[in-house]
Amino acid sequence: MRLELQADCYAGVWGASAQKRGLIDTSDVEGGIRAAQSVGDDRLQKQAQGVVMPDSFTHGTSEQRQRWFNTGFRSGSVASCNTFAAAQL
């Protein structure tokens, strides 16, 4: 799961770079955040099974995915994406 959340953070770093270069705008960033939220393990399990089983998460919750995307986007640096050293995911 930490690897997947790190990927979300890297997506945020890319988003920051792309926005600075004028390749994407605020609505694109908001779409990325919505996408990260929509594929959280908690949300997908609730939709598919009607119950959330945290022990089986592989990609993180909707909140975690959004938070790590935002971490990368706000910092614009891969150095902020060390999910393996983070105490709290």
C-alpha positions in Angstrom: 0.0 0.0 0.0 2.9 2.4 0.7 4.1 2.0 -2.8 0.7 2.8 -4.3 0.4 5.9 -2.1 3.9 6.9 -3.2 2.7 6.7 -6.8 -0.2 9.0 -5.9 2.3 11.5 -4.4 4.4 11.3 -7.6 1.3 12.0 -9.6 0.9 15.1 -7.6 4.5 16.2 -8.2 4.0 15.7 -11.9 0.8 17.7 -11.7 2.6 20.6 -10.0 5.2 20.6 -12.8 2.7 20.3 -15.5 0.6 23.2 -14.1 3.7 25.4 -13.9 4.4 24.7 -17.6 0.8 25.5 -18.5 0.0 21.9 -19.6 -2.9 21.5 -17.2 -5.1 23.9 -15.3 -6.9 23.9 -11.9 -9.8 21.8 -13.2 -7.4 19.1 -14.3 -5.8 19.0 -10.9 -9.3 18.8 -9.3 -10.1 15.9 -11.6 -6.9 14.2 -10.5 -7.9 14.6 -6.8 -11.4 13.3 -7.5 -9.9 10.3 -9.4 -7.7 9.5 -6.4 -10.7 9.6 -4.1 -12.9 7.5 -6.3 -10.5 4.6 -6.3 -9.7 4.3 -2.6 -10.0 0.8 -1.3 -12.6 1.8 1.3 -14.9 3.3 -1.4 -14.4 0.4 -3.8 -15.0 -2.2 -1.2 -18.1 -0.4 0.1 -19.6 -0.3 -3.4 -18.7 -3.8 -4.3 -19.3 -5.7 -1.0 -21.2 -3.3 1.1 -18.5 -3.6 3.8 -15.0 -2.2 4.3 -12.2 -4.5 5.2 -9.1 -2.4 6.0 -6.8 -5.5 6.4 -7.2 -6.2 2.7 -6.3 -2.7 1.5 -3.7 -2.6 -1.3 -4.0 1.1 -2.5 -5.1 3.0 0.5 -8.3 4.8 1.5 -9.8 7.6 -0.5 -8.6 10.1 2.1 -5.0 8.7 2.0 -4.9 8.7 -1.7 -6.1 12.3 -1.9 -3.7 13.4 0.9 -0.7 11.9 -0.8 -1.6 13.4 -4.2 -1.9 16.8 -2.5 1.4 16.3 -0.6 3.2 15.9 -3.9 1.3 18.6 -5.7 1.8 21.2 -2.9 5.5 20.4 -2.5 6.3 19.7 -6.2 9.2 17.6 -5.0 9.7 13.8 -5.0 11.5 14.2 -1.6 8.1 14.7 0.0 6.9 11.3 -1.2 8.6 9.0 1.1 5.6 7.0 2.3 8.0 4.3 3.6 9.3 6.7 6.3 5.9 8.2 7.1 4.6 7.3 10.5 1.0 7.9 9.4 -0.2 7.0 5.9 
